[in-house]
């Protein structure tokens, strides 16, 4: 049996999770135990009460066993900003910081920067995935091809337009998923289609684009929208802008920062009502202080203060968040009338589907990766399991 601490994934060894409430595709089940072998779920079976001596058993003690959280927008954590540390060690530190909060898969995210930093980030994440750094699924480039008027905290000198020449210098990861956020008005015609053809998952954000531009981007293969409502053209009666067009589109995914700071609860509720749990993804937009007690950090030469959960520059501009995925799930459950299951799905199966990883991530079912959170009745993370490795 296991006390839930330090249980490593042993090759060929069965690990059984029992005496808890398991989130399955049909909802929570209290009568199941989950069998894991070599880092994958091999079986869900009715709990028998029989204890085999050759099987490691994790007693959940009545807690919930749910899929691990997946975060597609993580700028930093553990005191590290990815832009400042585009290295394997930087990626590892960020992933370890977020693991404490139930995140079993993330995309280290570069905000707008020079092309050499983009190249360094690609190399770092490729190597991190190749060498098995736990929890790294890919990379997210939030810029630099953005609308200057909607850049937010992004450095004005880093913003640029995407043209055919620059496109030739861009390439996706060899390993993992590559997401790129662009503003439709900051790229030449046809660029979103070409990025998609080359293997990028393209999102729109930091944009003043009107309905027509956004609709055209969707036709070209635009897959989603980055932090819905924030830094984009808003919904109006005769010009729905990016917000309205995103909410009305049934196929795309929307990331959303559920911290009570980036948007009002009514906006969060509207997004959930329009998109549903299947197309709404919780994201953290996390900055270096996550997992630390730091009260300030530096962002491209700007001193960012952290107070009462808010990261802001001296002029009041928001600079990411000190949000973790566990807090986002708990916030959504408390502030909108969704079920626990839906709150968790917005952090698991929805981002897995967005990333094209739904065959292996985001659910507890036979054949899926053994990426779990163990959470208590208050929805607080007790333990995190990545690839069958419980810490």
BANUKE-935634 format. One record per residue (C-alpha): residue number from 0; x, y, z. Coordinates in steps of 0.2 Angstrom, whole numbers, plus 5000, padded with zeros to 4 digits. Layout:
N
<NUM,<X,Y,Z>>
...
//
This chain:
391
<0,<5000,5000,5000>>
<1,<5005,5018,4998>>
<2,<5004,5034,5009>>
<3,<5003,5044,4992>>
<4,<5021,5051,4994>>
<5,<5035,5046,4983>>
<6,<5027,5032,4973>>
<7,<5036,5030,4957>>
<8,<5030,5022,4941>>
<9,<5039,5006,4941>>
<10,<5041,4997,4924>>
<11,<5028,4982,4923>>
<12,<5021,4986,4940>>
<13,<5002,4988,4942>>
<14,<4997,5003,4953>>
<15,<4979,5003,4959>>
<16,<4970,5019,4964>>
<17,<4955,5015,4975>>
<18,<4943,5021,4989>>
<19,<4940,5037,4981>>
<20,<4928,5046,4968>>
<21,<4934,5044,4950>>
<22,<4929,5057,4937>>
<23,<4925,5046,4921>>
<24,<4917,5051,4905>>
<25,<4900,5049,4912>>
<26,<4903,5058,4928>>
<27,<4910,5054,4946>>
<28,<4910,5035,4951>>
<29,<4913,5030,4969>>
<30,<4913,5011,4965>>
<31,<4928,5011,4954>>
<32,<4947,5008,4955>>
<33,<4959,5014,4942>>
<34,<4974,5002,4937>>
<35,<4989,5010,4930>>
<36,<5004,5001,4921>>
<37,<5019,5009,4914>>
<38,<5012,5026,4915>>
<39,<4995,5023,4907>>
<40,<4978,5018,4913>>
<41,<4975,5000,4908>>
<42,<4958,4997,4917>>
<43,<4944,5004,4927>>
<44,<4935,4991,4937>>
<45,<4923,4989,4951>>
<46,<4932,4990,4967>>
<47,<4933,4972,4974>>
<48,<4941,4975,4991>>
<49,<4954,4962,4988>>
<50,<4972,4967,4991>>
<51,<4985,4958,4981>>
<52,<5003,4958,4988>>
<53,<5011,4961,4971>>
<54,<5001,4977,4968>>
<55,<5005,4995,4974>>
<56,<4989,5002,4980>>
<57,<4985,5021,4983>>
<58,<4971,5023,4995>>
<59,<4963,5039,4990>>
<60,<4954,5041,5007>>
<61,<4938,5047,4999>>
<62,<4946,5061,4989>>
<63,<4943,5064,4971>>
<64,<4954,5057,4957>>
<65,<4952,5068,4942>>
<66,<4962,5071,4926>>
<67,<4978,5082,4928>>
<68,<4976,5100,4923>>
<69,<4982,5106,4906>>
<70,<4987,5125,4905>>
<71,<4991,5132,4887>>
<72,<4997,5149,4893>>
<73,<5011,5149,4906>>
<74,<5023,5163,4906>>
<75,<5033,5158,4921>>
<76,<5033,5151,4939>>
<77,<5044,5146,4953>>
<78,<5053,5163,4951>>
<79,<5057,5161,4933>>
<80,<5050,5170,4918>>
<81,<5052,5160,4902>>
<82,<5058,5175,4891>>
<83,<5072,5177,4903>>
<84,<5076,5159,4905>>
<85,<5073,5150,4888>>
<86,<5082,5135,4893>>
<87,<5079,5117,4899>>
<88,<5082,5122,4917>>
<89,<5070,5136,4915>>
<90,<5057,5125,4908>>
<91,<5059,5112,4922>>
<92,<5058,5125,4936>>
<93,<5042,5132,4928>>
<94,<5034,5115,4926>>
<95,<5039,5110,4944>>
<96,<5031,5125,4951>>
<97,<5014,5122,4943>>
<98,<5014,5104,4946>>
<99,<5011,5108,4965>>
<100,<4994,5115,4959>>
<101,<4989,5100,4949>>
<102,<4995,5105,4932>>
<103,<5002,5089,4923>>
<104,<5004,5097,4906>>
<105,<5008,5115,4901>>
<106,<5015,5126,4887>>
<107,<5029,5137,4892>>
<108,<5024,5154,4884>>
<109,<5035,5168,4877>>
<110,<5027,5185,4876>>
<111,<5033,5196,4862>>
<112,<5052,5196,4860>>
<113,<5066,5195,4847>>
<114,<5067,5181,4835>>
<115,<5083,5174,4843>>
<116,<5073,5172,4859>>
<117,<5060,5163,4850>>
<118,<5073,5151,4843>>
<119,<5080,5148,4860>>
<120,<5063,5145,4867>>
<121,<5060,5132,4853>>
<122,<5077,5123,4857>>
<123,<5074,5123,4875>>
<124,<5056,5115,4874>>
<125,<5061,5103,4861>>
<126,<5076,5097,4872>>
<127,<5065,5097,4888>>
<128,<5052,5086,4879>>
<129,<5065,5075,4872>>
<130,<5074,5072,4889>>
<131,<5057,5069,4898>>
<132,<5055,5084,4908>>
<133,<5038,5080,4916>>
<134,<5023,5090,4911>>
<135,<5029,5099,4896>>
<136,<5018,5097,4881>>
<137,<5024,5111,4869>>
<138,<5027,5130,4868>>
<139,<5016,5145,4865>>
<140,<5021,5161,4857>>
<141,<5010,5175,4862>>
<142,<5017,5187,4849>>
<143,<5026,5197,4843>>
<144,<5014,5198,4828>>
<145,<5001,5208,4837>>
<146,<4991,5224,4836>>
<147,<5002,5238,4844>>
<148,<4986,5247,4851>>
<149,<4981,5231,4860>>
<150,<4998,5225,4866>>
<151,<4995,5227,4884>>
<152,<5011,5224,4894>>
<153,<5020,5218,4879>>
<154,<5035,5229,4874>>
<155,<5031,5241,4860>>
<156,<5048,5238,4852>>
<157,<5046,5220,4851>>
<158,<5030,5221,4841>>
<159,<5031,5217,4822>>
<160,<5021,5212,4807>>
<161,<5022,5194,4800>>
<162,<5027,5194,4782>>
<163,<5033,5181,4770>>
<164,<5051,5184,4774>>
<165,<5049,5183,4793>>
<166,<5038,5167,4790>>
<167,<5053,5158,4783>>
<168,<5062,5160,4799>>
<169,<5048,5152,4809>>
<170,<5046,5133,4812>>
<171,<5036,5123,4825>>
<172,<5043,5111,4838>>
<173,<5050,5094,4832>>
<174,<5043,5087,4848>>
<175,<5026,5093,4855>>
<176,<5013,5106,4851>>
<177,<5017,5124,4845>>
<178,<5003,5137,4848>>
<179,<5005,5155,4841>>
<180,<4995,5170,4845>>
<181,<4993,5183,4832>>
<182,<4983,5198,4828>>
<183,<4974,5195,4811>>
<184,<4978,5213,4806>>
<185,<4996,5211,4810>>
<186,<4999,5197,4797>>
<187,<4999,5197,4778>>
<188,<4984,5189,4769>>
<189,<4985,5170,4770>>
<190,<4998,5169,4784>>
<191,<4986,5161,4796>>
<192,<4982,5147,4783>>
<193,<5001,5145,4780>>
<194,<5005,5144,4798>>
<195,<4992,5131,4800>>
<196,<4999,5121,4785>>
<197,<5016,5122,4793>>
<198,<5010,5114,4809>>
<199,<5006,5129,4821>>
<200,<4990,5130,4831>>
<201,<4985,5148,4828>>
<202,<4975,5158,4840>>
<203,<4970,5176,4839>>
<204,<4973,5189,4852>>
<205,<4979,5207,4857>>
<206,<4969,5213,4842>>
<207,<4957,5226,4836>>
<208,<4951,5215,4822>>
<209,<4933,5217,4816>>
<210,<4920,5203,4813>>
<211,<4926,5202,4795>>
<212,<4944,5199,4799>>
<213,<4941,5187,4812>>
<214,<4929,5177,4801>>
<215,<4942,5176,4788>>
<216,<4955,5170,4800>>
<217,<4943,5156,4806>>
<218,<4941,5151,4788>>
<219,<4960,5150,4786>>
<220,<4961,5138,4801>>
<221,<4961,5149,4816>>
<222,<4959,5137,4831>>
<223,<4956,5148,4846>>
<224,<4956,5164,4855>>
<225,<4969,5170,4868>>
<226,<4962,5176,4885>>
<227,<4945,5180,4879>>
<228,<4939,5198,4883>>
<229,<4956,5204,4887>>
<230,<4966,5215,4874>>
<231,<4954,5213,4860>>
<232,<4940,5222,4851>>
<233,<4924,5220,4861>>
<234,<4906,5216,4857>>
<235,<4895,5230,4850>>
<236,<4877,5229,4842>>
<237,<4882,5231,4824>>
<238,<4901,5226,4825>>
<239,<4903,5211,4837>>
<240,<4922,5212,4836>>
<241,<4933,5198,4841>>
<242,<4924,5195,4857>>
<243,<4907,5193,4849>>
<244,<4913,5183,4834>>
<245,<4923,5171,4846>>
<246,<4907,5168,4857>>
<247,<4896,5165,4842>>
<248,<4908,5152,4833>>
<249,<4904,5134,4838>>
<250,<4921,5127,4833>>
<251,<4934,5137,4841>>
<252,<4941,5136,4858>>
<253,<4943,5151,4870>>
<254,<4956,5153,4884>>
<255,<4950,5163,4899>>
<256,<4958,5169,4914>>
<257,<4946,5165,4929>>
<258,<4954,5175,4943>>
<259,<4941,5189,4947>>
<260,<4953,5202,4941>>
<261,<4954,5200,4922>>
<262,<4936,5200,4919>>
<263,<4919,5201,4929>>
<264,<4910,5186,4934>>
<265,<4896,5190,4922>>
<266,<4908,5190,4908>>
<267,<4915,5173,4914>>
<268,<4897,5167,4915>>
<269,<4892,5173,4897>>
<270,<4908,5164,4890>>
<271,<4903,5148,4898>>
<272,<4885,5149,4892>>
<273,<4890,5153,4874>>
<274,<4905,5141,4873>>
<275,<4901,5127,4885>>
<276,<4914,5117,4895>>
<277,<4920,5108,4879>>
<278,<4926,5124,4871>>
<279,<4931,5135,4885>>
<280,<4948,5132,4892>>
<281,<4955,5139,4909>>
<282,<4972,5147,4907>>
<283,<4983,5155,4920>>
<284,<4993,5168,4910>>
<285,<5005,5164,4925>>
<286,<5020,5175,4929>>
<287,<5036,5170,4940>>
<288,<5028,5173,4957>>
<289,<5017,5158,4956>>
<290,<5023,5145,4968>>
<291,<5034,5158,4978>>
<292,<5031,5172,4990>>
<293,<5038,5185,4978>>
<294,<5030,5202,4978>>
<295,<5038,5209,4962>>
<296,<5047,5204,4947>>
<297,<5055,5211,4931>>
<298,<5047,5210,4914>>
<299,<5057,5216,4900>>
<300,<5064,5230,4910>>
<301,<5048,5235,4919>>
<302,<5046,5232,4938>>
<303,<5029,5223,4940>>
<304,<5021,5224,4958>>
<305,<5011,5210,4965>>
<306,<4998,5214,4977>>
<307,<4981,5206,4982>>
<308,<4983,5194,4968>>
<309,<4986,5207,4955>>
<310,<5002,5209,4944>>
<311,<5003,5227,4937>>
<312,<5015,5240,4931>>
<313,<5016,5257,4938>>
<314,<5003,5264,4926>>
<315,<4990,5251,4931>>
<316,<4992,5239,4916>>
<317,<4990,5221,4920>>
<318,<5005,5210,4918>>
<319,<4999,5192,4918>>
<320,<4993,5184,4934>>
<321,<4998,5175,4949>>
<322,<4985,5162,4946>>
<323,<4987,5143,4946>>
<324,<4975,5130,4938>>
<325,<4969,5124,4955>>
<326,<4963,5141,4960>>
<327,<4955,5144,4943>>
<328,<4945,5128,4944>>
<329,<4940,5133,4962>>
<330,<4935,5150,4956>>
<331,<4924,5144,4941>>
<332,<4915,5132,4952>>
<333,<4911,5145,4965>>
<334,<4907,5160,4953>>
<335,<4897,5152,4939>>
<336,<4883,5139,4940>>
<337,<4893,5125,4932>>
<338,<4895,5107,4940>>
<339,<4911,5101,4947>>
<340,<4913,5090,4932>>
<341,<4912,5105,4920>>
<342,<4924,5115,4930>>
<343,<4937,5102,4929>>
<344,<4934,5098,4911>>
<345,<4938,5116,4907>>
<346,<4955,5113,4914>>
<347,<4957,5095,4907>>
<348,<4948,5088,4892>>
<349,<4944,5105,4883>>
<350,<4963,5110,4882>>
<351,<4968,5092,4878>>
<352,<4956,5093,4863>>
<353,<4962,5110,4858>>
<354,<4980,5104,4858>>
<355,<4975,5088,4848>>
<356,<4980,5077,4862>>
<357,<4963,5070,4867>>
<358,<4968,5052,4863>>
<359,<4980,5052,4877>>
<360,<4977,5067,4889>>
<361,<4963,5075,4898>>
<362,<4952,5060,4903>>
<363,<4953,5045,4915>>
<364,<4950,5030,4903>>
<365,<4959,5014,4897>>
<366,<4974,5019,4886>>
<367,<4975,5037,4893>>
<368,<4991,5043,4901>>
<369,<4991,5042,4920>>
<370,<4991,5061,4923>>
<371,<4980,5064,4938>>
<372,<4976,5076,4952>>
<373,<4970,5070,4969>>
<374,<4959,5083,4976>>
<375,<4949,5085,4992>>
<376,<4931,5090,4995>>
<377,<4936,5108,4994>>
<378,<4944,5105,4977>>
<379,<4961,5108,4983>>
<380,<4975,5098,4976>>
<381,<4982,5085,4988>>
<382,<4994,5076,4975>>
<383,<4999,5076,4957>>
<384,<5003,5061,4946>>
<385,<5012,5063,4929>>
<386,<5014,5048,4919>>
<387,<5011,5037,4934>>
<388,<5023,5046,4945>>
<389,<5015,5051,4961>>
<390,<5024,5064,4972>>
//
